[in-house]
Amino acid sequence: MSIRQLSVFVQNEAGKLQEITDCLYANNIDIRALSVAETQDFGIFRLIVDDIDKAVSALKEEGHIVKITDVIGCKLEDRPGGLARIVKVISAIGVNMEYMYAFLTKTDSAYLVIRVEDNDAVEAALRARSIPLLQEEDVTAL
């Protein structure tokens, strides 16, 4: 039940990130969540978008290096302790979290994107605790 995340490799130079966002805009692709990790020479622009297949095609057509990664998306309560609950579930089963980022919508919920070393184990643990998981259809509808 994982969702697909885009990772776009970006040279750490002025204007390079704009090329990517302009491409998405020109192709009417809506960004739902994002994270940027950088080093001195390059960055990784991680994105959850409303139409991943269209985004991949458009970005590759413009020469960008794009990778698709399966990540877990889950819904959590937007209140103190909401994130702690999720982290506790994952820690309890001994699965390493590589990274995470969150986003909000106009509801009382927040959403978390998590990259872990074992999606199946984490999804089962979250489901066992009645934590709602996102599917790609849910991302499109947000």
Accessible surface in RSA format (square Angstrom, percent):
REM  Atomic radii and reference values for relative SASA: ProtOr
REM  Chains: A
REM  Algorithm: Lee & Richards
REM  Probe-radius: 1.40
REM  Slices: 20
REM RES _ NUM      All-atoms   Total-Side   Main-Chain    Non-polar    All polar
REM                ABS   REL    ABS   REL    ABS   REL    ABS   REL    ABS   REL
RES MET A   1    97.46  50.5  46.60  30.8  50.86 121.1  60.28  51.2  37.18  49.3
RES SER A   2    35.58  30.1  18.09  24.1  17.49  40.3   1.70   3.6  33.88  47.5
RES ILE A   3     1.24   0.7   1.24   0.9   0.00   0.0   1.24   0.9   0.00   0.0
RES ARG A   4    73.27  30.8  67.90  34.6   5.37  12.8  27.53  37.6  45.74  27.7
RES GLN A   5     0.00   0.0   0.00   0.0   0.00   0.0   0.00   0.0   0.00   0.0
RES LEU A   6     0.02   0.0   0.02   0.0   0.00   0.0   0.02   0.0   0.00   0.0
RES SER A   7     6.95   5.9   6.95   9.3   0.00   0.0   3.12   6.7   3.83   5.4
RES VAL A   8     0.00   0.0   0.00   0.0   0.00   0.0   0.00   0.0   0.00   0.0
RES PHE A   9    72.56  36.3  61.20  37.9  11.36  29.6  61.79  37.5  10.77  30.8
RES VAL A  10    16.40  10.8  13.37  12.1   3.03   7.3  15.94  13.8   0.46   1.3
RES GLN A  11   101.81  56.9  95.59  69.9   6.23  14.8  31.55  67.2  70.26  53.3
RES ASN A  12    78.20  53.9  51.23  49.5  26.96  64.9   6.51  15.7  71.69  69.3
RES GLU A  13   100.83  57.9  82.88  62.7  17.95  42.7  39.56  76.5  61.27  50.0
RES ALA A  14   111.29 102.3  69.66 107.5  41.63  94.7  82.20 115.8  29.09  77.1
RES GLY A  15    41.97  51.8   0.00   N/A  41.97  51.8  26.96  74.0  15.01  33.6
RES LYS A  16    57.88  28.2  57.20  35.1   0.67   1.6  17.04  15.3  40.84  43.5
RES LEU A  17    74.22  41.3  72.63  52.0   1.60   4.0  72.63  51.0   1.60   4.3
RES GLN A  18   111.05  62.1 104.78  76.6   6.28  14.9  30.54  65.0  80.52  61.1
RES GLU A  19    80.39  46.2  74.33  56.2   6.06  14.4  36.31  70.2  44.08  36.0
RES ILE A  20     1.19   0.7   1.19   0.9   0.00   0.0   1.19   0.9   0.00   0.0
RES THR A  21    48.93  34.8  44.97  45.6   3.96   9.4  35.19  47.3  13.74  20.8
RES ASP A  22    69.39  48.6  66.83  66.5   2.57   6.1  24.43  57.5  44.96  44.8
RES CYS A  23     2.75   2.1   0.31   0.3   2.43   5.7   1.99   5.0   0.76   0.8
RES LEU A  24     1.84   1.0   1.84   1.3   0.00   0.0   1.84   1.3   0.00   0.0
RES TYR A  25   181.91  84.9 169.56  96.5  12.35  32.1 125.73  94.5  56.18  69.3
RES ALA A  26    83.01  76.3  42.80  66.1  40.21  91.5  51.64  72.7  31.37  83.1
RES ASN A  27    47.44  32.7  42.43  41.0   5.01  12.1   5.01  12.1  42.43  41.0
RES ASN A  28   126.87  87.5 113.02 109.2  13.85  33.4  26.69  64.2 100.18  96.8
RES ILE A  29    11.74   6.7   0.07   0.1  11.67  28.1   0.73   0.5  11.02  29.9
RES ASP A  30    71.20  49.9  67.09  66.8   4.11   9.7  19.29  45.4  51.91  51.8
RES ILE A  31    51.43  29.3  31.40  23.4  20.03  48.3  31.40  22.6  20.03  54.4
RES ARG A  32    50.19  21.1  32.28  16.5  17.90  42.6  10.90  14.9  39.28  23.8
RES ALA A  33     6.28   5.8   0.26   0.4   6.02  13.7   6.28   8.8   0.00   0.0
RES LEU A  34    91.33  50.9  73.92  52.9  17.41  43.8  73.92  51.9  17.41  46.8
RES SER A  35    27.06  22.9  21.24  28.4   5.82  13.4   7.47  15.9  19.60  27.5
RES VAL A  36    76.28  50.2  44.84  40.6  31.44  75.7  44.84  39.0  31.44  85.3
RES ALA A  37    42.19  38.8  35.26  54.4   6.93  15.8  41.42  58.3   0.77   2.0
RES GLU A  38   119.09  68.4  92.48  70.0  26.61  63.4  37.49  72.5  81.61  66.6
RES THR A  39    68.45  48.7  59.91  60.7   8.54  20.4  67.20  90.3   1.25   1.9
RES GLN A  40   163.44  91.4 139.02 101.6  24.42  58.1  49.99 106.4 113.45  86.0
RES ASP A  41   110.92  77.7  97.03  96.6  13.90  32.9  29.60  69.7  81.33  81.1
RES PHE A  42    89.16  44.6  89.11  55.2   0.05   0.1  89.11  54.0   0.05   0.1
RES GLY A  43     6.62   8.2   0.00   N/A   6.62   8.2   6.20  17.0   0.42   0.9
RES ILE A  44    35.78  20.4  35.68  26.6   0.10   0.2  35.70  25.7   0.08   0.2
RES PHE A  45     4.44   2.2   4.32   2.7   0.12   0.3   4.32   2.6   0.12   0.4
RES ARG A  46    36.54  15.3  36.54  18.6   0.00   0.0   0.05   0.1  36.48  22.1
RES LEU A  47     0.15   0.1   0.00   0.0   0.15   0.4   0.00   0.0   0.15   0.4
RES ILE A  48     2.54   1.4   2.36   1.8   0.18   0.4   2.54   1.8   0.00   0.0
RES VAL A  49     9.37   6.2   0.00   0.0   9.37  22.6   0.00   0.0   9.37  25.4
RES ASP A  50    36.39  25.5  26.86  26.7   9.52  22.5   0.66   1.5  35.73  35.6
RES ASP A  51    61.04  42.8  56.38  56.1   4.66  11.0  18.13  42.7  42.91  42.8
RES ILE A  52    10.37   5.9   6.99   5.2   3.38   8.1   6.99   5.0   3.38   9.2
RES ASP A  53    89.86  62.9  82.13  81.7   7.73  18.3  34.60  81.4  55.25  55.1
RES LYS A  54    88.64  43.2  80.73  49.5   7.91  18.8  53.40  48.1  35.24  37.5
RES ALA A  55     0.00   0.0   0.00   0.0   0.00   0.0   0.00   0.0   0.00   0.0
RES VAL A  56    20.73  13.6  20.73  18.8   0.00   0.0  20.73  18.0   0.00   0.0
RES SER A  57    67.64  57.2  57.91  77.3   9.73  22.4  32.15  68.5  35.50  49.7
RES ALA A  58    11.15  10.2   3.89   6.0   7.26  16.5  10.08  14.2   1.07   2.8
RES LEU A  59     0.00   0.0   0.00   0.0   0.00   0.0   0.00   0.0   0.00   0.0
RES LYS A  60   118.32  57.7 102.78  63.1  15.55  37.0  52.00  46.8  66.32  70.6
RES GLU A  61   152.86  87.8 115.44  87.3  37.42  89.1  44.78  86.6 108.08  88.2
RES GLU A  62   100.95  58.0  68.25  51.6  32.70  77.9  32.70  63.3  68.24  55.7
RES GLY A  63    63.31  78.1   0.00   N/A  63.31  78.1  34.93  95.9  28.38  63.6
RES HIS A  64    30.40  16.6  20.23  14.1  10.17  26.0  11.55  11.9  18.85  21.9
RES ILE A  65   120.55  68.6 115.22  85.8   5.33  12.8 119.33  85.9   1.22   3.3
RES VAL A  66    17.87  11.8   0.44   0.4  17.43  42.0   0.44   0.4  17.43  47.3
RES LYS A  67   114.85  56.0 110.25  67.6   4.61  11.0  64.55  58.1  50.31  53.6
RES ILE A  68    71.25  40.5  48.09  35.8  23.16  55.8  48.09  34.6  23.16  62.8
RES THR A  69    13.77   9.8  10.10  10.2   3.67   8.7   9.95  13.4   3.82   5.8
RES ASP A  70    71.21  49.9  65.80  65.5   5.41  12.8  10.35  24.4  60.86  60.7
RES VAL A  71     0.00   0.0   0.00   0.0   0.00   0.0   0.00   0.0   0.00   0.0
RES ILE A  72     1.67   0.9   1.32   1.0   0.35   0.8   1.67   1.2   0.00   0.0
RES GLY A  73     1.02   1.3   0.00   N/A   1.02   1.3   0.00   0.0   1.02   2.3
RES CYS A  74     0.00   0.0   0.00   0.0   0.00   0.0   0.00   0.0   0.00   0.0
RES LYS A  75    79.56  38.8  77.47  47.5   2.09   5.0  22.76  20.5  56.80  60.5
RES LEU A  76    21.71  12.1  13.45   9.6   8.26  20.8  21.71  15.2   0.00   0.0
RES GLU A  77    88.88  51.0  84.21  63.7   4.67  11.1  40.18  77.7  48.71  39.8
RES ASP A  78    78.61  55.1  52.94  52.7  25.67  60.7   3.34   7.9  75.26  75.1
RES ARG A  79   135.33  56.8 117.11  59.7  18.22  43.4  58.76  80.3  76.57  46.4
RES PRO A  80   128.40  93.6 108.54  98.9  19.86  72.2 121.25 100.1   7.14  44.4
RES GLY A  81    42.44  52.3   0.00   N/A  42.44  52.3  24.37  66.9  18.07  40.5
RES GLY A  82     4.26   5.2   0.00   N/A   4.26   5.2   3.43   9.4   0.83   1.8
RES LEU A  83    83.91  46.7  80.47  57.6   3.44   8.6  80.47  56.5   3.44   9.3
RES ALA A  84    64.05  58.9  52.32  80.7  11.73  26.7  59.12  83.2   4.93  13.1
RES ARG A  85   108.67  45.6 101.57  51.8   7.10  16.9  44.57  60.9  64.10  38.8
RES ILE A  86     1.72   1.0   1.72   1.3   0.00   0.0   1.72   1.2   0.00   0.0
RES VAL A  87    45.24  29.8  45.24  41.0   0.00   0.0  45.24  39.3   0.00   0.0
RES LYS A  88   154.78  75.5 149.08  91.5   5.70  13.6  97.02  87.3  57.76  61.5
RES VAL A  89     7.98   5.3   6.46   5.9   1.52   3.7   7.98   6.9   0.00   0.0
RES ILE A  90     0.10   0.1   0.10   0.1   0.00   0.0   0.10   0.1   0.00   0.0
RES SER A  91    67.28  56.9  46.14  61.6  21.15  48.7  36.58  77.9  30.70  43.0
RES ALA A  92    75.99  69.9  32.42  50.0  43.57  99.1  45.03  63.4  30.97  82.0
RES ILE A  93    66.88  38.1  35.99  26.8  30.90  74.5  44.31  31.9  22.58  61.3
RES GLY A  94    63.51  78.3   0.00   N/A  63.51  78.3  35.70  98.0  27.81  62.3
RES VAL A  95    17.65  11.6   9.68   8.8   7.97  19.2  10.45   9.1   7.20  19.5
RES ASN A  96    86.07  59.4  77.94  75.3   8.13  19.6  24.06  57.9  62.01  59.9
RES MET A  97    51.20  26.5  31.44  20.8  19.76  47.0  31.42  26.7  19.78  26.2
RES GLU A  98    90.26  51.8  56.85  43.0  33.41  79.5  25.25  48.8  65.01  53.1
RES TYR A  99    50.18  23.4  39.50  22.5  10.68  27.8  46.83  35.2   3.35   4.1
RES MET A 100    63.15  32.7  39.61  26.2  23.53  56.0  35.09  29.8  28.05  37.2
RES TYR A 101    22.75  10.6  15.39   8.8   7.36  19.2  22.75  17.1   0.00   0.0
RES ALA A 102    65.45  60.2  37.40  57.7  28.04  63.8  37.47  52.8  27.98  74.1
RES PHE A 103    22.08  11.0  14.59   9.0   7.49  19.5  22.08  13.4   0.00   0.0
RES LEU A 104   117.64  65.5  92.18  65.9  25.46  64.0  92.26  64.8  25.37  68.3
RES THR A 105    42.33  30.1  20.16  20.4  22.17  52.8  30.32  40.7  12.01  18.2
RES LYS A 106   213.12 104.0 174.26 106.9  38.86  92.5 128.37 115.5  84.75  90.3
RES THR A 107    81.37  57.9  57.24  58.0  24.13  57.5  66.99  90.0  14.37  21.7
RES ASP A 108   133.32  93.4 118.46 117.9  14.86  35.1  38.66  91.0  94.67  94.4
RES SER A 109    16.04  13.6  15.81  21.1   0.24   0.5   0.00   0.0  16.04  22.5
RES ALA A 110     7.83   7.2   7.83  12.1   0.00   0.0   7.83  11.0   0.00   0.0
RES TYR A 111    12.07   5.6  12.07   6.9   0.00   0.0   1.30   1.0  10.77  13.3
RES LEU A 112     3.45   1.9   3.45   2.5   0.00   0.0   3.45   2.4   0.00   0.0
RES VAL A 113     0.00   0.0   0.00   0.0   0.00   0.0   0.00   0.0   0.00   0.0
RES ILE A 114     0.00   0.0   0.00   0.0   0.00   0.0   0.00   0.0   0.00   0.0
RES ARG A 115    62.61  26.3  62.61  31.9   0.00   0.0   0.00   0.0  62.61  37.9
RES VAL A 116     2.80   1.8   0.00   0.0   2.80   6.8   0.00   0.0   2.80   7.6
RES GLU A 117   108.21  62.1  72.83  55.1  35.38  84.2  28.57  55.3  79.64  65.0
RES ASP A 118    60.82  42.6  56.47  56.2   4.36  10.3  16.25  38.3  44.57  44.4
RES ASN A 119    28.82  19.9  23.11  22.3   5.71  13.8  14.02  33.8  14.79  14.3
RES ASP A 120   112.47  78.8 105.29 104.8   7.17  17.0  32.09  75.5  80.38  80.2
RES ALA A 121    35.98  33.1  23.83  36.8  12.15  27.6  33.02  46.5   2.96   7.8
RES VAL A 122     0.00   0.0   0.00   0.0   0.00   0.0   0.00   0.0   0.00   0.0
RES GLU A 123     8.11   4.7   8.11   6.1   0.00   0.0   1.05   2.0   7.06   5.8
RES ALA A 124    53.98  49.6  48.08  74.2   5.90  13.4  49.92  70.3   4.06  10.8
RES ALA A 125     8.50   7.8   2.94   4.5   5.56  12.7   8.11  11.4   0.39   1.0
RES LEU A 126     0.00   0.0   0.00   0.0   0.00   0.0   0.00   0.0   0.00   0.0
RES ARG A 127   118.21  49.6 102.59  52.3  15.62  37.2  61.97  84.7  56.24  34.1
RES ALA A 128    81.21  74.7  39.11  60.4  42.10  95.8  52.53  74.0  28.68  76.0
RES ARG A 129    99.77  41.9  89.24  45.5  10.54  25.1  37.54  51.3  62.23  37.7
RES SER A 130    94.89  80.2  70.31  93.8  24.58  56.6  43.86  93.4  51.03  71.5
RES ILE A 131     3.65   2.1   1.06   0.8   2.59   6.2   1.33   1.0   2.32   6.3
RES PRO A 132    73.37  53.5  61.81  56.3  11.56  42.0  73.37  60.6   0.00   0.0
RES LEU A 133    22.05  12.3   3.07   2.2  18.97  47.7   3.16   2.2  18.89  50.8
RES LEU A 134     9.52   5.3   9.23   6.6   0.29   0.7   9.23   6.5   0.29   0.8
RES GLN A 135    71.29  39.9  70.80  51.7   0.49   1.2  10.68  22.7  60.61  46.0
RES GLU A 136    51.36  29.5  48.49  36.7   2.87   6.8  30.14  58.3  21.23  17.3
RES GLU A 137   118.05  67.8 107.52  81.3  10.53  25.1  70.89 137.1  47.16  38.5
RES ASP A 138    56.90  39.9  53.45  53.2   3.46   8.2  11.62  27.4  45.28  45.2
RES VAL A 139     4.31   2.8   4.31   3.9   0.00   0.0   4.31   3.7   0.00   0.0
RES THR A 140    73.37  52.2  65.17  66.1   8.20  19.5  52.61  70.7  20.75  31.4
RES ALA A 141    88.95  81.8  49.73  76.7  39.22  89.2  60.35  85.0  28.60  75.8
RES LEU A 142    62.00  34.5  22.82  16.3  39.18  98.5  49.41  34.7  12.59  33.9
END  Absolute sums over single chains surface
CHAIN  1 A     7889.0       6194.0       1695.0       4128.4       3760.6
END  Absolute sums over all chains
TOTAL          7889.0       6194.0       1695.0       4128.4       3760.6
